Amino acid sequence: MRQEEVIDIRIMRSKKAISDALVELIEENEFKTISITEIVNQAGVNRGTFYKHYAYKEDILKEIQDDCLDKFAVMLKDNYQEVCYSNLKTVPLSDTFFTFIYDYRNYFHFAVHQAGFLNFHLQFSAVLKEFLIENFFPTARYSLESQNLLGAYIANGIYGYLVEWDEKDYASSPAEMARQLTNIFLLDRSVFNLPVPELLADKETVEEAH
């Protein structure tokens, strides 16, 4: 093994030990009360090792969050690009989305309930909204403005749905959550049939009036 590979493995191990330590500490403490000394003691590394990789404890959260959101975006593209809304009645949503959240449930719980998680709600919803706009909407039927509004509506609604799941301690299985979300989409058919021409016409009327 080359020297560079050995160094890379050591760096990865040190950073993982530090991030794991922070997550473990958050289970028992508020993020704002956790000190760097506590983190390095929990991780079994020295302060010098910590400062080689991070300037502040918030940097650890950002790295964890960025990694989580990157994997979330990949999961969506790998599993939901071929979803067709009109076929949901016969081909319901897969549970991959909810399995992903369940696997990250400890982090998701902390991100939802503790301060210091760098606007997790906004960033999570933004990733989902971008995916919806690029892959889920029939772009020929919706104006960009309507896509943005609809994307925000659905993304934030799904986030709230996940928060509810978290508050109920993930009592429902990922498969059950996927089934329920499919039913919600089917019940709320009107949201996928926004009268875009009428919206645009109304907007033009208002602009002319001014």
LINDA-V827551 format. One record per backbone hydrogen bond with DSSP energy under -1.0 kcal/mol. NH is the residue of the N-H (numbers start at 0). CO is the residue of the C=O. Records with the same first field share a line. If there is no record, write none. Layout:
BEGIN
NH=CO ; CO
END
This chain:
BEGIN
5=1
6=2
7=3
8=4
9=5
10=6
11=7
12=8
13=9
14=10
15=11
16=12
17=13
18=14
19=15
20=16
21=17
22=18
23=19
24=20
25=21
26=22
27=24
28=24
32=29
33=30
38=34
39=35
40=36
41=37
42=38
43=39
44=39
49=45
50=46
52=49
53=49
58=55
60=56
61=57
62=58
63=59
64=60
65=61
66=62
67=63
68=64
69=65
70=66
71=67
72=68
73=69
74=70
75=71
76=72
77=73
78=74
79=75
82=79
86=83
87=84
89=86
90=86
98=94
99=95
100=96
101=97
102=98
103=99
104=101
107=103
108=104
109=105
110=106
111=107
112=108
113=109
122=118
123=119
124=120
125=121
126=122
127=123
128=124
129=125
130=126
131=127
132=128
133=129
134=130
135=131
136=131
138=136
140=137
146=142
147=143
148=144
149=145
150=146
151=147
152=148
153=149
154=150
155=151
156=152
157=153
158=154
159=155
160=156
161=157
162=158
163=159
164=160
165=161
166=162
167=163
168=165
169=164
176=172
177=173
178=174
179=175
180=176
181=177
182=178
183=179
184=180
185=181
186=182
187=183
190=187
191=188
192=189
195=193
198=194
199=195
200=196
201=197
202=198
203=199
204=200
205=201
206=202
207=203
208=204
209=205
END
